[in-house]
Amino acid sequence: MRSWAAAARPTRADWAAGAGLGLLSLSVPTGSGGAGAGYLATCRAWEAAGESAVLAGADEPGGLLFGMAAHLWACQEPLLAFGTPGQHAALLPGMLTGSVVGAFAATEDEAGSDVFSMRTRAERDDAGRWRLDGAKAFVTNAPFADVFLVLARTGAGSALGALSAFLVPRGTAGLTVGPALAQVGPAGAAMAPVQFDGVRVGPDACLGGEGAGFAVLMHAMRHERAMILAPAVGLMAGALARAVEHARHRVQFGRPIGAYDSVRERLVDAELSVTAAREVLHGTARLADLGELTHRRAALTKLHVSREFGRLGRRLADLYGGYAVLPGTGIAQLLQDALASRFYSGTEDMQVKVIAEGWGL
């Protein structure tokens, strides 16, 4: 796993290799071509992949894992839940093997978390075909995706039935993928804007039926928020293991720095962050296995793990001191990935909103 996970610039072969490790199929029922191992086993596999990437010395350990996890939770999972037998047959086998890459196109420049303000529209013609017009931003996997799961407005106002979801193959006339974004984190992940100018798809491209877009979005967000940071827990564990080795071998004032209480305190605090993040993640995955995963619990998990990710990065940066700015330690990239984790799948404020609304506030 280590040599695969250490790929600095992920290729389609890396996707296929990751799929070969079961990362895309463990959570999928056996009747749909998966291993049927459940969500907890899936999270543990993603953690192992993240930890291995760090221990292998990857320059950008989070990028490939983030892209594959976005494919799994925001595209493959909704396809499983809402797809027709025909849609499953056309896309699911390739998605499970990594030969078909999915990209979830929901966010817009003027409508991030406010999905009912999105401007991308889909209108049906007399022949029953749909025409999509609009633009999406920050689309993970867009530079090489094979299929786009696109949210578009098909009704008026903020009614739950005003949105629909469409499966749009790459190469469809009118679909244009913009230049890849140069984001600092997760480094190595591929993102780009996507434009839809008169994109025409048939009625069989609609996922879940007309008006099911909000339900598709909520299903994707519930699973993504709950489990997309599983590889980050592995990154945290790997970074901690490397920091412990650094503390054993870095000598200051005639002693390894691990002999000093201030350094030990930082390491123990980092271990608390890893443990706290892992325990919440695993508890959430168990709920998902029982069919009891709620939006509130998913948001709580995303908020908690992302905060512990940032906390660990800051503690380890203090441990390394000036060496933290050197690429070889991986700390600067860890901090950037932790920063990014606060915003995708909804900002911290959005997670707080979902959690508080669970109390009826």
N, C-alpha and C positions, 0 to 999 in steps of 0.2 A: 504493500500500500504506500509506503513512504516515497518511492521513486515516482509513482503516479501522482500523488497528492502534491509533490513539490514542483509541478509544472508551473513555470512563471508566466507563460503565455498559453493558456489552454487552447487545445485544438479539438476537433471533432473526435479524434482518436482518444483523447483524454476523457471526453464524455462517455464514449463507449466503454472505456476501461472502468470508469466510476460506476457505470450501470452494471458492469460485470461483477462488481463487488456487492451488488444488491441494493445500492443506495436508492434506486428509483423503483424498485419492485418489492421491497420487504413489506411495506404497508399495504400493498394491493392484495385483495382477496385472491385465492387460488383460482376461483371461477373466472376471474378477469385476466389471468395470466401471471399473477404475482406470486409471492412466497407465502402470503397470508400470515406473516410473523407479527403484525400489529405495529402500533405507533411507538411503543416503548422500545422495542427492538430496533426500529428505524432510527430513533433518536440516538440510541447508543452507537449505532454504526456511524452516524454522522459525526458524533463526538470523536470516535476513534479516528476518522478521516482527518478531522481538524487537528487533533493532537499530533498525528503522524506527519502532517504537513509542516508543522512548526519544528518538530524534532528532526525532520529531514533537511532543515535549513532553507525552506522555500522563501524567496524574496517577497512573494505576494501570496501567502497561503490561503487567504480568504476568498479570492476572486472566483476561482473555479467552483468552490463549494457553494458560494452564494448564488451563482448563476444556476447551478443544478438544483439547489433547494427552491429557488423561485419557480423554476420549471415544474418541480414536483408539487409544491403546495398551491401555487396560483393558477396553474394550467391543467396539470394531470389530475389533481384531486377534483376540481370542478367537472372535468370531462367525465370522470368516473361517476360522479353523483348525478349529473344532469344529462349526460349524453345518451343518444339513441343507440341501438345495436349497430346501426350503420356507421355512426360517428366513432363508436368504439372500434369497430373493425378497421376503419380507415386510418386511425391515428394512434390508438393505444399501444399496439404491439411495438411500433417504432419509438414511442415515447418511453416505454419500459427499457428498451435497449440503448437509448441515447442516440439513435439514428434519426429521430425526429425531435427537434428542439422547439419548445414552446416559449412564447413571450406574452405576458399579460399586459395589455395596453388599456389602462384605465385613467392614469393621471394626466391632467392637462395643465398648461401654464397658469391658467386663470381659474382652475378648479381642481385643487389637490384633494383634500379630504372632503370638500363640499361637492360631492358627486352629482347632486341635482343641479349644479350650475354648469355642468359640462356642456360643451357646444357641439361635439361630434354628433351627427344625426344619421339616422338610417330611415329611408323612406321606401315603401314598397310600390312597385309599378303594377300595371294591369296584368302582367304575366306572373305576378307573385314573387318576382326577384327583388332583392334589396339593393339600394344604392347608399353607400356610406360616404360621408363628407366630413372632414374635420382633421384634427391633429392631436397627437398624444406626445407626452414628454417623459423623460426618464424611463424608457422602456427597457427593462433588463433582458438581455439576450437578443435584442433587436438586430444587431449587426450580422448575426448568422442564423436567426431563427427560421424554422421551416413553416411554422403556423403561428398566427397571432390570435389571441383571444381578446376581442375588442368589445368594450362597452360603448354603447351609443344610445342616444335619446330617440325613442320611437313614440313617445307620448308627450303630453304637456304637463307643466307644473312639477310639483315635488311628490306626486303620487308614487307609491312603491312600484306600480306597474308601468312607470314612464320610461324605464330603461330596458334594453335588451342586450344580449350577448351574442357575438358572432365569431365563428371560426373562419379566419381568412388566411388562405395559403399564401406563402411568399411567392412573388411573381405574378400575383393577380394584377391586372391592368389598373393603374391609378394608385397603387400602393408604393410609396417611396420611403425608404429608410435613409435618414439623415446621417451626417458624420458621427462617428463614435465620440462620446463624451470623455473628457480627460479628468474624471473624478479622482480624488485622492483616496477614497475608500468606498467600498471594498476594492482595493487595487487588484487589477487583473480581471475584474468583472466587466462585461461588455454591455454598455448602455448607449442608447441613441434615441432621438426623436423619430416619430413615424407620421407621415402625412397620408391622408386618404382623400383622393380627388376623384369622385365618381366611381368608387370601387363597387363593382357589382358582384353579388353572390346569390346563390339560389336559396330557396326556402329551407333546404336541408343544412344550411350553414348556421342557422339560428340554434343556439344551445339552450335547451330548456323551454323553448317556445317563446313567442312574443310576450314581452312584459316580465320575463323572468330574470332580467339583468341584475336587479338589486339582490335577488336571492343568490344568484351566482357569485356576485361580489362578496356578499356576507359569508358565504360558505368558504370562498377562497381566503378571505381575511381571517376568519376564525382559525383555520388550520395554519395559515402562514404566520400569524402573530404567535400562535402557540408553539410552533416548532421550527421556524426558520433560523432561530439562533442556536439550534443544537450544535452545528459545527463551531459556533463561537465559543461554546463551553469547552470544546476540544482545544481550540486555539488558546484559551485561558489556561487550561491544564498543561499544555505543551510549553507555554511561556513561563509558567511557574517552575516546571521541571528544569528548564534552562537557567532560570534565575538561581535556583538552589545550587546548581553546578558552578555558576559564576561565584556565588557566595563561598563555596568551598575552596576555590582556587585563586580568587582575587585577594592579594595580600596588601594590607595597609598597616603601618606602624608595627611591623613584625608579626602580624597574625592574620589569618584568613578573615575576611570581613564577616563571615558567618559566625564568628565568635563574639561579635558585638551585639548587645541587646537591641539596639536601634534597628539593625538589619534583620535580626530574628523577628522583631515585631512586624516589620513590613512583610516578611515571608509568611508569617502566620496569618496576618490580615488578608494577604492574597489567597491563602488556602481557604479562609472563611468565605471569600467571594466565590471561589470555584465551587465549594461545597454547597453554598446557599443557592447559587444559580442552578447547579445540577439537580438538587433536591426538588426545587420548584418545577423545573423542566420535566423531571421524571414523574412527579405527581400529576402534572398536566397531561402527559402522555398516557398515564394509566386511566385518567378520566376519559380521554379520547377512545381508548380501547374498550371502555365500558359503554360508549355512546353517550357520555355525560359531559362532553366538552361544551362550555358556554362561552359566549362572546366576552363576558366579564373575566372569566378565568384566562382566556387567551390573551386579553389585553394586559392583565396583571402579570402574566408570564413574560410577555414582550417587554414591559416596563421594567420588571425586576431584573431580568437577565441583562438587558442593555445597560442598566445602571451599574450592576456588578462588574460588567465588562469594562466600563470606563474606570471604575474604582480600582480594579486590579491593574489596569494599565498605568494609572498615576502612581500607585504604590511601587510598582516595579521600576518605573522611571526614576523615582527617588533612590531606589537601591543601586541602580547602575550609575547614577550621577551623570557626569559629562559624557560617559560612554553611551548613554541613551540616545544621543543624536546620531550615532554612527549606524549605518544600515545593517551591519553585521549582528547587532543585538536584536533587531526586529522590533524594538520598542516603539519607535516612531510610527511604523506601519500598524502596530497593534493599537496605538492610540487613535490613529486615523480610522481604522476599521470600527473601533468602538464608538467614535463620533458618528460615523455613518449609521451604525445600528440604532441610534436614537430616532432616526427619521423615516427609514423605509418601513412599509406596512403601517404607516400612520405615525405621526410625531408623538412625543411624550404627552403633549397636551391632549391629543386625541385618545391616547390610552387612558389617561386620567378621566376624560369625559365618559368613556365607555364604562369604566369601573364605577364611577360615581352614579351614573344613571342606573346601574344595577341595584343601588340602594333606593332608587326612586328620587334622587336629588336632581 
